[in-house]
Amino acid sequence: MGLLKSWLVGRFGGVGTGQQVARQSVGARSGLRTRIRHALPYYAVLLPTLLGLFVFDYYPAFLAIYHSFFEWDIGLPATWVGVDNFVRMFTQDRTFLRSLRNVGIITVWIVFQATVIPLVVAELIFAIKSIRWKYWFRIGMILPAIIPGIVVFLLWRFIYDGSVGLLNALLTGIGLESWTRVWLGDPRVAIWALTFSGFPWVNGVNTLITLAGLQNINAEILESSELDGASRLQRIWRLDIPLVFGQIKLNLVRAIIASIQIFEVVFVMTEGGPIKSTMVPGLWLYYNAFNYHRMGYASAIGVFIFVTILLLTLISMRIFREERA
């Protein structure tokens, strides 16, 4: 009996220890069931949202990826073609290739609008000493955001109108009548007219994001820069920009996503013309899907847009992470 007891102690650490381990195991299982039971109401509340995301966001996206490998015209059976749709985009579709050039131009300008101009405006508001005036300027920045974008696009279409447009009337009034033209009807300037619409190009949301970063800078750091004799431009370049780098990167990523997906402004103002000189990938996807009923090819364009946005976002975030390090 003594030998058996010694063996049990050596093997299991004693009967009491084994019982204690068993009780701990039972307690752990009971605690897990309790946590699950308490979390069930929260999961139940989240379930409709998750189902909505799956049905209206994830399912269509995966379906588009699947159909991008098919030649599928509405009303006809789908035929597997592999990567032929993607090869066709870059070897046969001249309109798609031109749309890439156009969206590249638009992306460069939108990135500038979304990073540099909001920083300048935010610095001007941040320099105001009056708290009351700062408040009203913040209100002024957010008010344009409540105006539907379609209204702004229609307004600029009127400004660019070749016969009764405000821009041509202004040029005529200052003696530059030779500069007047049908801005949205001239293939040489239509893409630039689209790009420069929206003057003065102040994005209220981006400005407020940048301004919030500036206001979070420790006041002692700003006072120290003044005591060291730093000028306003030196402080902005060496202090403000590094400290609001996170906000600038956020604005940059949002600008890349918005520019690659751009659709509404082109559709409303030019419909991709004249002679498809303002076509962009998002609008070309729309035409292929709903005008030409080439759903497989449209899905391939959509997959290309998704992959491009993903890669550009990852690359930009990596570059900025390395620069900060």
C-alpha positions in Angstrom: 0.0 0.0 0.0 2.9 2.3 0.8 4.5 1.7 -2.6 1.1 2.4 -4.3 0.7 5.6 -2.5 4.3 6.7 -3.3 3.7 5.9 -7.0 0.4 7.9 -7.1 2.1 10.9 -5.5 5.0 10.7 -7.9 2.7 10.2 -10.9 -0.2 12.6 -10.2 1.1 14.7 -7.4 -1.3 13.2 -4.9 -4.9 12.4 -4.9 -5.8 15.9 -3.6 -3.9 17.5 -6.4 -5.7 15.4 -9.0 -9.0 16.3 -7.5 -8.0 20.0 -7.5 -7.1 19.8 -11.2 -10.4 18.2 -12.0 -12.3 20.9 -10.1 -10.3 23.6 -12.0 -11.2 22.0 -15.3 -14.9 21.9 -14.4 -14.7 25.5 -13.2 -13.0 26.6 -16.4 -15.7 24.9 -18.5 -18.4 26.5 -16.3 -16.8 29.9 -16.7 -16.6 29.6 -20.5 -20.3 28.6 -20.6 -21.1 31.6 -18.4 -19.2 34.0 -20.7 -20.9 32.6 -23.8 -24.3 32.9 -22.1 -23.6 36.6 -21.2 -22.3 37.4 -24.7 -25.2 35.8 -26.6 -27.4 38.9 -26.4 -24.6 41.1 -28.0 -24.0 38.5 -30.7 -27.8 38.5 -31.3 -27.8 42.3 -31.8 -24.8 42.1 -34.2 -26.3 39.3 -36.2 -28.6 41.4 -38.5 -25.7 43.7 -39.2 -23.4 40.8 -40.0 -26.0 39.2 -42.2 -26.6 42.5 -44.0 -22.8 42.9 -44.6 -22.6 39.4 -46.0 -25.7 39.6 -48.3 -25.1 43.1 -49.7 -21.3 43.5 -49.5 -19.3 40.3 -49.2 -21.5 38.0 -51.3 -21.7 40.3 -54.3 -17.9 40.9 -54.1 -17.1 37.2 -54.1 -19.7 36.6 -56.8 -18.0 39.3 -59.0 -14.6 37.5 -58.5 -16.2 34.2 -59.5 -17.9 35.7 -62.6 -14.8 37.6 -63.7 -13.5 34.2 -65.1 -16.6 33.7 -67.3 -17.9 35.2 -70.5 -21.4 35.9 -69.2 -23.8 38.1 -71.2 -27.2 38.7 -69.7 -29.7 36.2 -71.0 -27.0 33.8 -72.2 -25.3 30.9 -70.4 -22.0 31.7 -68.7 -18.9 30.2 -70.3 -15.6 29.6 -68.5 -12.8 31.6 -70.1 -10.2 31.7 -67.3 -8.1 34.9 -67.3 -9.2 35.9 -70.9 -11.2 38.9 -69.6 -8.2 40.3 -67.8 -5.9 39.7 -70.8 -8.5 41.4 -73.0 -8.5 44.5 -70.8 -4.8 45.2 -71.4 -4.4 43.9 -74.9 -7.6 44.7 -76.8 -9.7 47.3 -74.9 -8.3 50.7 -75.9 -11.1 52.4 -74.0 -10.0 50.7 -70.7 -6.4 51.6 -71.3 -7.4 55.3 -71.8 -9.5 55.2 -68.7 -6.4 54.1 -66.8 -4.6 57.2 -68.0 -7.5 59.4 -67.0 -7.9 58.0 -63.6 -4.1 58.4 -63.1 -4.4 62.1 -63.8 -7.4 62.4 -61.5 -5.8 60.4 -58.7 -2.7 62.7 -58.6 -4.9 65.8 -58.4 -7.3 64.4 -55.8 -4.3 63.2 -53.6 -3.0 66.8 -53.7 -6.4 68.2 -52.9 -6.8 65.7 -50.0 -3.4 66.2 -48.3 -1.8 69.6 -49.1 -4.8 71.9 -49.3 -6.5 70.6 -46.1 -3.1 71.0 -44.3 -2.8 74.7 -45.4 -6.4 75.5 -44.5 -6.1 73.7 -41.1 -3.0 75.6 -40.3 -4.7 78.9 -41.1 -7.6 78.0 -38.8 -5.2 76.7 -36.1 -3.4 80.0 -36.1 -6.5 81.9 -35.2 -6.4 82.9 -31.5 -10.1 83.4 -31.0 -11.8 80.2 -29.9 -15.2 81.6 -31.1 -13.9 82.2 -34.6 -12.2 78.8 -34.7 -15.6 77.3 -33.9 -17.4 79.1 -36.7 -14.7 78.3 -39.2 -15.0 74.6 -38.2 -18.8 74.9 -38.8 -18.0 76.5 -42.2 -15.8 73.6 -43.2 -18.5 70.9 -42.4 -21.5 72.7 -44.0 -20.6 71.9 -47.6 -20.5 68.2 -46.7 -24.3 68.2 -46.2 -24.9 69.4 -49.8 -25.5 66.4 -52.1 -22.6 65.9 -54.5 -24.9 65.7 -57.5 -25.8 69.4 -56.9 -22.1 70.4 -57.0 -21.6 68.4 -60.2 -24.6 70.0 -61.9 -23.4 73.5 -60.9 -20.0 72.9 -62.4 -21.6 71.5 -65.6 -23.4 74.8 -65.9 -20.2 76.8 -65.2 -18.5 74.9 -68.0 -21.4 75.3 -70.5 -20.1 76.5 -73.8 -23.0 78.9 -74.6 -24.3 80.3 -71.3 -21.6 79.1 -68.9 -20.2 81.4 -66.2 -16.6 80.6 -67.1 -16.9 81.7 -70.7 -18.8 84.8 -69.6 -16.1 85.7 -67.2 -13.3 85.2 -69.8 -15.3 87.3 -72.3 -15.8 90.0 -69.7 -12.0 90.4 -69.0 -11.1 90.4 -72.7 -10.0 86.8 -73.1 -12.7 85.8 -75.5 -10.2 83.7 -77.5 -9.8 81.4 -74.5 -13.5 80.5 -74.5 -14.5 77.0 -75.6 -16.9 74.2 -75.0 -15.0 73.0 -72.0 -16.7 69.6 -71.6 -17.1 69.0 -75.3 -13.4 69.5 -76.3 -11.5 66.2 -76.1 -8.3 68.1 -75.5 -9.4 69.9 -72.3 -12.4 67.9 -71.0 -10.4 65.7 -68.6 -8.6 68.9 -67.2 -11.9 70.7 -66.8 -13.2 67.7 -64.8 -10.1 67.7 -62.7 -10.2 71.3 -61.8 -13.9 71.5 -61.0 -14.7 72.1 -57.4 -12.7 75.2 -56.8 -11.4 76.2 -54.2 -10.9 72.4 -53.7 -11.2 72.6 -49.9 -12.4 69.3 -48.5 -14.1 70.1 -45.2 -13.9 66.6 -43.7 -10.1 66.3 -44.5 -9.5 69.7 -43.2 -11.3 68.9 -39.9 -9.3 65.6 -39.6 -6.0 67.5 -40.0 -7.2 70.3 -37.7 -8.0 67.8 -35.0 -4.4 66.5 -35.2 -3.0 70.0 -34.9 -5.2 70.7 -31.8 -3.9 67.6 -30.1 -0.3 68.8 -30.3 1.0 69.5 -26.8 1.0 73.3 -26.2 4.3 73.0 -24.4 5.9 71.7 -27.6 4.6 74.7 -29.6 5.8 77.1 -27.0 9.3 75.5 -27.0 9.5 76.0 -30.8 8.7 79.7 -30.4 11.3 80.1 -27.7 13.8 78.4 -29.9 13.1 81.0 -32.6 11.5 78.8 -35.1 9.5 80.6 -37.8 6.0 79.6 -38.7 7.1 77.7 -41.8 9.9 75.9 -39.9 7.5 74.9 -37.2 5.0 73.5 -39.8 7.6 71.6 -41.7 9.6 70.2 -38.8 7.0 69.9 -36.1 3.4 70.0 -37.3 3.6 67.7 -40.3 5.4 64.9 -38.4 2.9 65.2 -35.5 -0.1 65.0 -37.8 1.3 62.4 -40.1 -1.3 59.9 -39.1 -4.1 62.3 -40.2 -2.3 63.0 -43.5 -1.9 59.3 -44.1 -5.6 58.8 -43.4 -6.5 61.5 -45.9 -4.2 60.0 -48.5 -5.7 56.5 -48.2 -9.2 57.9 -48.4 -8.2 60.0 -51.5 -6.7 57.0 -53.3 -9.8 54.9 -52.7 -12.2 57.7 -53.8 -10.1 58.5 -57.0 -9.8 55.0 -58.2 -13.6 54.4 -57.7 -14.5 57.8 -59.2 -17.8 57.6 -61.1 -20.5 60.1 -60.3 -18.8 63.3 -61.4 -17.8 61.8 -64.8 -21.2 60.3 -65.4 -23.0 63.5 -64.5 -20.8 66.0 -66.3 -19.5 64.2 -69.5 -20.8 60.6 -69.4 -17.3 59.6 -70.4 -17.2 61.7 -73.5 -16.4 63.4 -75.7 -15.1 60.5 -77.7 -14.5 58.6 -74.4 -11.8 61.2 -73.6 -12.9 61.3 -69.9 -13.7 57.6 -69.5 -12.7 56.1 -66.1 -12.6 52.4 -65.1 -15.7 52.7 -62.8 -17.8 54.3 -65.6 -16.5 51.7 -68.1 -17.6 49.0 -65.7 -21.0 50.5 -65.5 -21.4 50.7 -69.3 -20.2 47.1 -69.9 -22.6 45.8 -67.2 -25.8 47.8 -67.9 -25.5 49.1 -71.5 -23.6 46.3 -73.2 -24.8 43.5 -70.8 -21.2 42.0 -70.6 -21.5 41.0 -66.9 -18.4 38.8 -66.9 -16.2 41.5 -68.4 -17.6 44.1 -66.1 -16.9 41.8 -63.1 -13.3 41.5 -64.3 -13.0 45.3 -64.4 -14.4 45.5 -60.9 -11.9 42.9 -59.6 -9.1 44.9 -61.2 -10.3 48.1 -59.4 -10.5 46.3 -56.1 -7.0 44.8 -56.4 -5.5 48.2 -57.5 -7.0 50.0 -54.5 -5.8 47.3 -52.2 -2.3 47.3 -53.5 -2.0 51.1 -53.6 -3.3 51.4 -50.1 -0.9 48.8 -48.8 2.1 50.3 -50.6 1.3 53.9 -49.4 0.9 52.7 -45.8 4.2 50.8 -46.0 6.1 53.7 -47.5 4.9 56.1 -44.9 5.5 53.6 -42.1 9.2 53.2 -43.3 9.6 57.0 -43.6 8.4 57.6 -40.0 10.6 54.8 -38.7 
